[in-house]
Amino acid sequence: MGKFLPLTVKFLDGQSMVVSSLYEAEIALQAQWPNKQAAVFKDAGRLIAGAKDGTCNPAVAFAAFKAAAAAQRVLQPTKQSAALGMLDDVAKGFTKSDSS
């Protein structure tokens, strides 16, 4: 299990991958992306390498990966989990007047 909320990326060859760790993000960067020369892609790779050697915050590196995936349109929309749906249903029952 990864440290971050999972992201699903779908590459040019049609392969999909769930990414929830820097290790998985590093593997995903080796797949078929639209433009591996793009600054956002190179930044993600550089920051992931920095997180591995301790010079970059892992959350920053993962955010850079997510930004690269979004910019290159390989990031797939996320589906709400069943647990979050149940939590939303429970929360609907609470109103501001209930907490007074």
DSSP file (Angstrom, degrees, kcal/mol; ACC not computed):
  #  RESIDUE AA STRUCTURE BP1 BP2  ACC     N-H-->O    O-->H-N    N-H-->O    O-->H-N    TCO  KAPPA ALPHA  PHI   PSI    X-CA   Y-CA   Z-CA
    1    1 A M              0   0    0      0, 0.0     2,-0.1     0, 0.0     0, 0.0   0.000 360.0 360.0 360.0 138.1    0.0    0.0    0.0
    2    2 A G        -     0   0    0      2,-0.2    19,-0.3     1,-0.1    17,-0.0  -0.249 360.0-123.6 -84.2 171.7    1.3    3.4   -0.9
    3    3 A K  S    S+     0   0    0     17,-0.6     2,-0.2     2,-0.1    18,-0.2   0.723  90.1  58.0 -84.7 -23.9    1.7    6.5    1.2
    4    4 A F  S    S-     0   0    0     16,-2.4    -2,-0.2     1,-0.1     3,-0.1  -0.644  99.6 -85.0-109.0 161.5   -0.4    8.7   -1.1
    5    5 A L        -     0   0    0     -2,-0.2    -1,-0.1     1,-0.1    -2,-0.1  -0.454  63.0 -99.3 -61.6 135.3   -4.0    8.6   -2.3
    6    6 A P        -     0   0    0      0, 0.0     2,-0.4     0, 0.0    14,-0.2  -0.283  36.8-163.6 -66.8 141.0   -4.0    6.4   -5.4
    7    7 A L  E     -A   19   0A   0     12,-2.4    12,-3.5    -3,-0.1     2,-0.5  -0.945  10.6-142.9-117.6 141.9   -3.9    7.9   -8.9
    8    8 A T  E     -A   18   0A   0     68,-0.5    68,-3.4    -2,-0.4     2,-0.4  -0.933  18.9-172.8-106.7 127.0   -4.8    6.0  -12.0
    9    9 A V  E     -AB  17  75A   0      8,-2.8     8,-2.3    -2,-0.5     2,-0.5  -0.934  10.2-158.7-118.2 142.8   -2.8    6.9  -15.1
   10   10 A K  E     -A   16   0A   0     64,-2.7     6,-0.2    -2,-0.4     5,-0.1  -0.982  16.5-150.8-124.0 120.5   -3.4    5.6  -18.6
   11   11 A F    >   -     0   0    0      4,-2.9     3,-2.1    -2,-0.5    22,-0.2  -0.252  31.0 -95.7 -90.1 173.4   -0.5    5.7  -21.0
   12   12 A L  T 3  S+     0   0    0     20,-2.2    21,-0.1     1,-0.3    -1,-0.1   0.774 122.0  58.2 -60.3 -28.9   -0.3    6.0  -24.8
   13   13 A D  T 3  S-     0   0    0     19,-0.3    -1,-0.3     2,-0.1     3,-0.1   0.413 120.5-107.1 -83.3   3.9   -0.1    2.3  -25.3
   14   14 A G  S <  S+     0   0    0     -3,-2.1     2,-0.2     1,-0.3    -2,-0.1   0.328  75.9 136.4  89.4  -7.4   -3.4    1.8  -23.5
   15   15 A Q        -     0   0    0     -5,-0.1    -4,-2.9    17,-0.1    -1,-0.3  -0.483  39.2-154.1 -72.8 142.9   -1.8    0.4  -20.3
   16   16 A S  E     -A   10   0A   0     -6,-0.2     2,-0.3    -2,-0.2    -6,-0.2  -0.847  11.2-174.7-115.4 155.0   -3.2    1.7  -17.0
   17   17 A M  E     -A    9   0A   0     -8,-2.3    -8,-2.8    -2,-0.3     2,-0.5  -0.989  22.0-135.8-150.0 138.8   -1.4    1.8  -13.6
   18   18 A V  E     -A    8   0A   0     -2,-0.3     2,-0.5   -10,-0.2   -10,-0.2  -0.856  24.8-165.0 -94.7 128.9   -2.4    2.8  -10.1
   19   19 A V  E     +A    7   0A   0    -12,-3.5   -12,-2.4    -2,-0.5     3,-0.1  -0.963  30.3 144.8-121.2 121.2    0.2    4.9   -8.5
   20   20 A S        +     0   0    0     -2,-0.5   -16,-2.4   -14,-0.2   -17,-0.6   0.212  63.6  46.4-138.3  13.8    0.2    5.6   -4.7
   21   21 A S  S  > S-     0   0    0    -19,-0.3     4,-2.2   -18,-0.2     5,-0.1  -0.963  81.7-111.8-148.8 164.2    3.9    5.7   -3.9
   22   22 A L  H  > S+     0   0    0     -2,-0.3     4,-2.5     2,-0.2     5,-0.2   0.859 117.9  57.4 -67.0 -34.0    7.1    7.4   -5.2
   23   23 A Y  H  > S+     0   0    0      2,-0.2     4,-1.8     1,-0.2    -1,-0.2   0.938 109.8  43.7 -60.2 -47.1    8.4    3.9   -6.2
   24   24 A E  H  > S+     0   0    0      1,-0.2     4,-2.6     2,-0.2    -2,-0.2   0.869 111.6  54.2 -67.1 -36.1    5.3    3.4   -8.4
   25   25 A A  H  X S+     0   0    0     -4,-2.2     4,-1.9     2,-0.2    -2,-0.2   0.906 106.6  51.8 -63.3 -40.9    5.6    7.0   -9.7
   26   26 A E  H  < S+     0   0    0     -4,-2.5     4,-0.5     1,-0.2    -1,-0.2   0.901 111.4  46.8 -62.5 -40.9    9.2    6.3  -10.7
   27   27 A I  H >< S+     0   0    0     -4,-1.8     3,-1.4     1,-0.2     4,-0.3   0.912 109.4  54.7 -64.6 -43.0    8.0    3.1  -12.6
   28   28 A A  H >< S+     0   0    0     -4,-2.6     3,-1.6     1,-0.3    -2,-0.2   0.839  98.3  62.5 -61.8 -33.6    5.2    5.0  -14.2
   29   29 A L  T 3< S+     0   0    0     -4,-1.9    -1,-0.3     1,-0.3    -2,-0.2   0.708  96.7  60.3 -65.9 -17.8    7.6    7.6  -15.6
   30   30 A Q  T <  S+     0   0    0     -3,-1.4    -1,-0.3    -4,-0.5    -2,-0.2   0.594  91.8  88.8 -83.2 -10.8    9.2    4.8  -17.6
   31   31 A A  S <  S-     0   0    0     -3,-1.6     2,-0.9    -4,-0.3    -3,-0.0  -0.002  99.0 -67.8 -77.3-174.0    6.0    4.1  -19.5
   32   32 A Q        +     0   0    0    -17,-0.0   -20,-2.2     2,-0.0   -19,-0.3  -0.694  59.1 175.3 -85.4 105.1    4.8    5.7  -22.7
   33   33 A W        -     0   0    0     -2,-0.9     3,-0.4   -22,-0.2   -22,-0.1  -0.721  40.3-116.9-103.7 156.4    4.0    9.4  -22.0
   34   34 A P  S    S+     0   0    0      0, 0.0     2,-0.3     0, 0.0    -1,-0.1   0.897 102.0   9.4 -60.5 -40.5    2.9   11.9  -24.6
   35   35 A N    >   +     0   0    0      1,-0.1     3,-1.1     3,-0.0     6,-0.2  -0.776  54.8 176.6-148.1  97.4    6.0   14.1  -24.1
   36   36 A K  T 3  S+     0   0    0     -3,-0.4    -1,-0.1    -2,-0.3    -4,-0.0   0.553  85.3  62.4 -76.6  -6.3    8.9   13.0  -22.0
   37   37 A Q  T 3  S+     0   0    0      4,-0.1    -1,-0.2     5,-0.0    -2,-0.0   0.527  76.9 115.8 -93.2  -7.4   10.7   16.2  -23.0
   38   38 A A  S <> S-     0   0    0     -3,-1.1     4,-2.4     1,-0.1     3,-0.3  -0.317  73.1-126.1 -63.9 143.4    8.1   18.5  -21.3
   39   39 A A  H  > S+     0   0    0      1,-0.2     4,-2.8     2,-0.2     5,-0.2   0.884 109.7  54.5 -58.1 -41.1    9.3   20.6  -18.4
   40   40 A V  H  > S+     0   0    0      2,-0.2     4,-1.8     1,-0.2    -1,-0.2   0.868 109.8  47.6 -64.3 -36.2    6.6   19.3  -16.1
   41   41 A F  H  > S+     0   0    0     -3,-0.3     4,-2.1    -6,-0.2    -2,-0.2   0.933 113.6  46.6 -68.6 -46.8    7.6   15.6  -16.9
   42   42 A K  H  X S+     0   0    0     -4,-2.4     4,-2.5     1,-0.2    -2,-0.2   0.885 110.5  53.8 -63.9 -38.6   11.3   16.4  -16.3
   43   43 A D  H  X S+     0   0    0     -4,-2.8     4,-2.8    -5,-0.2     5,-0.2   0.912 107.0  51.7 -61.5 -42.5   10.5   18.2  -13.1
   44   44 A A  H  X S+     0   0    0     -4,-1.8     4,-2.4    20,-0.3     5,-0.2   0.934 111.6  46.6 -60.6 -46.1    8.5   15.2  -11.8
   45   45 A G  H  X S+     0   0    0     -4,-2.1     4,-2.1     1,-0.2    -1,-0.2   0.904 113.5  48.6 -62.4 -41.8   11.5   12.9  -12.5
   46   46 A R  H  X S+     0   0    0     -4,-2.5     4,-2.1     2,-0.2    -2,-0.2   0.909 113.3  46.5 -65.2 -42.8   13.9   15.3  -10.9
   47   47 A L  H  X S+     0   0    0     -4,-2.8     4,-2.3     2,-0.2    14,-0.2   0.857 110.4  52.3 -71.6 -35.0   11.8   15.8   -7.7
   48   48 A I  H  X S+     0   0    0     -4,-2.4     4,-2.0    -5,-0.2    -1,-0.2   0.923 110.6  48.6 -64.6 -42.5   11.2   12.1   -7.3
   49   49 A A  H  X S+     0   0    0     -4,-2.1     4,-1.7     1,-0.2    -2,-0.2   0.899 111.1  51.5 -61.8 -39.6   14.9   11.5   -7.5
   50   50 A G  H  X>S+     0   0    0     -4,-2.1     5,-2.4     1,-0.2     6,-1.2   0.873 107.4  51.8 -64.8 -37.5   15.4   14.2   -5.0
   51   51 A A  H ><5S+     0   0    0     -4,-2.3     3,-0.6     4,-0.2    -1,-0.2   0.880 107.3  53.7 -66.5 -36.6   12.9   12.6   -2.6
   52   52 A K  H 3<5S+     0   0    0     -4,-2.0    -1,-0.2     1,-0.2    -2,-0.2   0.872 113.5  41.6 -65.2 -36.3   14.7    9.3   -2.9
   53   53 A D  H 3<5S-     0   0    0     -4,-1.7    -1,-0.2    -5,-0.1    -2,-0.2   0.414 118.3-109.7 -94.7   4.3   18.0   11.0   -1.9
   54   54 A G  T <<5S+     0   0    0     -3,-0.6    -3,-0.2    -4,-0.5    -4,-0.1   0.561  91.0 107.2  87.7   8.6   16.4   13.1    0.8
   55   55 A T  S   <S+     0   0    0     -5,-2.4     2,-0.4    -6,-0.2    -4,-0.2   0.454  76.0  49.4 -98.5  -0.2   16.7   16.5   -0.8
   56   56 A C  S    S-     0   0    0     -6,-1.2    -2,-0.2    -8,-0.1    -1,-0.1  -0.995  88.5-108.7-138.2 143.1   13.0   16.9   -1.6
   57   57 A N    >>  -     0   0    0     -2,-0.4     4,-2.0     1,-0.1     3,-0.6  -0.536  27.5-134.8 -66.4 128.0    9.9   16.4    0.4
   58   58 A P  H 3> S+     0   0    0      0, 0.0     4,-2.5     0, 0.0     5,-0.2   0.848 104.5  56.0 -56.2 -35.9    8.1   13.3   -0.8
   59   59 A A  H 3> S+     0   0    0      2,-0.2     4,-2.2     1,-0.2     5,-0.1   0.880 107.2  49.5 -65.2 -36.6    4.7   15.0   -0.9
   60   60 A V  H <> S+     0   0    0     -3,-0.6     4,-2.0     2,-0.2    -1,-0.2   0.914 111.3  49.4 -66.5 -42.9    6.1   17.7   -3.2
   61   61 A A  H  X S+     0   0    0     -4,-2.0     4,-1.9   -14,-0.2   -13,-0.2   0.908 112.0  47.5 -63.5 -42.6    7.6   15.0   -5.5
   62   62 A F  H  X S+     0   0    0     -4,-2.5     4,-2.5     1,-0.2    -1,-0.2   0.894 110.1  52.8 -67.6 -38.1    4.3   13.1   -5.6
   63   63 A A  H  X S+     0   0    0     -4,-2.2     4,-2.4     1,-0.2    -1,-0.2   0.877 107.8  52.1 -62.8 -37.0    2.4   16.4   -6.3
   64   64 A A  H  X S+     0   0    0     -4,-2.0     4,-2.3     2,-0.2   -20,-0.3   0.890 108.8  50.4 -65.8 -39.4    4.8   17.1   -9.2
   65   65 A F  H  X S+     0   0    0     -4,-1.9     4,-2.6     2,-0.2    -2,-0.2   0.941 111.2  48.3 -61.9 -46.6    4.1   13.6  -10.6
   66   66 A K  H  X S+     0   0    0     -4,-2.5     4,-2.4     1,-0.2    -2,-0.2   0.901 111.3  50.5 -61.4 -41.0    0.3   14.2  -10.3
   67   67 A A  H  X S+     0   0    0     -4,-2.4     4,-2.8     2,-0.2    -1,-0.2   0.896 110.5  49.5 -63.5 -40.6    0.8   17.6  -12.1
   68   68 A A  H  X S+     0   0    0     -4,-2.3     4,-2.0   -28,-0.2    -2,-0.2   0.916 111.6  48.5 -64.7 -43.0    2.7   16.0  -14.9
   69   69 A A  H  <>S+     0   0    0     -4,-2.6     5,-2.6     2,-0.2     6,-1.4   0.898 114.3  46.0 -64.3 -40.6    0.1   13.3  -15.3
   70   70 A A  H ><5S+     0   0    0     -4,-2.4     3,-1.3     3,-0.2    -2,-0.2   0.927 111.7  51.0 -67.7 -44.6   -2.7   15.9  -15.4
   71   71 A A  H 3<5S+     0   0    0     -4,-2.8    -2,-0.2     1,-0.3    -1,-0.2   0.841 114.5  43.6 -63.1 -33.6   -0.8   18.2  -17.8
   72   72 A Q  T 3<5S-     0   0    0     -4,-2.0    -1,-0.3    -5,-0.2    -2,-0.2   0.335 111.8-121.7 -96.1   7.8   -0.2   15.4  -20.2
   73   73 A R  T < 5S+     0   0    0     -3,-1.3    -3,-0.2    -4,-0.2    -4,-0.1   0.814  81.4 115.1  58.8  36.7   -3.7   14.1  -19.9
   74   74 A V      < +     0   0    0     -5,-2.6   -64,-2.7    -6,-0.2     2,-0.4   0.499  45.5 102.1-105.3  -9.2   -2.8   10.6  -18.7
   75   75 A L  B     -B    9   0A   0     -6,-1.4   -66,-0.2   -66,-0.2     3,-0.0  -0.636  65.8-145.4 -77.1 125.1   -4.4   11.1  -15.2
   76   76 A Q        -     0   0    0    -68,-3.4   -68,-0.5    -2,-0.4    -2,-0.1  -0.632  24.8 -96.6 -91.2 148.7   -7.7    9.3  -15.1
   77   77 A P        -     0   0    0      0, 0.0     2,-0.3     0, 0.0    -1,-0.1  -0.335  41.8-122.6 -61.6 144.3  -10.7   10.7  -13.1
   78   78 A T        -     0   0    0     -3,-0.0     2,-0.4   -71,-0.0   -71,-0.0  -0.656  15.9-136.4 -90.9 146.2  -11.0    9.2   -9.7
   79   79 A K        -     0   0    0     -2,-0.3     2,-0.2     1,-0.0    -1,-0.0  -0.790  26.7-108.5 -98.2 143.5  -14.1    7.4   -8.5
   80   80 A Q        -     0   0    0     -2,-0.4    -1,-0.0     1,-0.1     2,-0.0  -0.519  37.2-120.1 -70.5 133.7  -15.5    8.0   -5.1
   81   81 A S     >  -     0   0    0     -2,-0.2     4,-2.0     1,-0.1     5,-0.1  -0.323  17.8-115.8 -71.3 158.4  -15.0    5.0   -2.8
   82   82 A A  H  > S+     0   0    0      1,-0.2     4,-2.2     2,-0.2     5,-0.2   0.878 116.2  55.4 -60.6 -38.8  -17.9    3.3   -1.3
   83   83 A A  H  > S+     0   0    0      1,-0.2     4,-2.3     2,-0.2    -1,-0.2   0.906 107.3  48.3 -64.0 -41.1  -16.7    4.3    2.2
   84   84 A L  H  > S+     0   0    0      1,-0.2     4,-2.5     2,-0.2    -1,-0.2   0.883 109.3  53.9 -67.0 -36.0  -16.7    8.0    1.2
   85   85 A G  H  X S+     0   0    0     -4,-2.0     4,-2.0     2,-0.2    -2,-0.2   0.914 109.5  47.4 -61.5 -42.9  -20.1    7.6   -0.2
   86   86 A M  H  X S+     0   0    0     -4,-2.2     4,-2.3     2,-0.2    -2,-0.2   0.903 111.1  51.5 -65.0 -40.7  -21.4    6.2    3.1
   87   87 A L  H  X S+     0   0    0     -4,-2.3     4,-2.7     1,-0.2    -2,-0.2   0.906 108.7  51.2 -63.1 -41.3  -19.7    9.0    5.0
   88   88 A D  H  X S+     0   0    0     -4,-2.5     4,-1.6     2,-0.2    -1,-0.2   0.905 109.3  50.8 -60.7 -41.1  -21.3   11.6    2.8
   89   89 A D  H  X S+     0   0    0     -4,-2.0     4,-0.6     1,-0.2    -2,-0.2   0.906 112.2  46.4 -63.8 -41.5  -24.7   10.0    3.4
   90   90 A V  H >< S+     0   0    0     -4,-2.3     3,-1.2     1,-0.2     4,-0.3   0.912 110.3  53.4 -65.9 -42.3  -24.2   10.1    7.2
   91   91 A A  H >< S+     0   0    0     -4,-2.7     3,-1.5     1,-0.3    -1,-0.2   0.804  97.1  65.8 -65.6 -28.7  -22.9   13.7    7.0
   92   92 A K  H 3< S+     0   0    0     -4,-1.6    -1,-0.3     1,-0.3    -2,-0.2   0.797  93.3  62.7 -62.0 -26.7  -26.1   14.8    5.2
   93   93 A G  T << S+     0   0    0     -3,-1.2     2,-0.4    -4,-0.6    -1,-0.3   0.649  91.4  79.9 -73.2 -15.0  -28.0   13.9    8.3
   94   94 A F    <   +     0   0    0     -3,-1.5     2,-0.3    -4,-0.3     3,-0.0  -0.792  59.0 179.0 -97.0 133.2  -26.2   16.6   10.3
   95   95 A T    >>  -     0   0    0     -2,-0.4     4,-0.9     1,-0.1     3,-0.8  -0.810  44.7-102.0-123.4 169.3  -27.2   20.2   10.0
   96   96 A K  G >4 S+     0   0    0     -2,-0.3     3,-0.5     1,-0.3     4,-0.3   0.860 122.0  55.2 -59.5 -36.3  -25.8   23.3   11.7
   97   97 A S  G >4 S+     0   0    0      1,-0.2     3,-0.9     2,-0.2    -1,-0.3   0.777  99.0  62.7 -70.9 -24.8  -28.7   23.3   14.1
   98   98 A D  G <4 S+     0   0    0     -3,-0.8    -1,-0.2     1,-0.2    -2,-0.2   0.828 100.6  52.4 -67.1 -30.7  -27.9   19.7   15.2
   99   99 A S  G <<        0   0    0     -4,-0.9    -1,-0.2    -3,-0.5    -2,-0.2   0.465 360.0 360.0 -87.4   0.0  -24.5   20.7   16.6
  100  100 A S    <         0   0    0     -3,-0.9    -1,-0.2    -4,-0.3    -2,-0.1   0.473 360.0 360.0 -82.0 360.0  -25.9   23.5   18.7
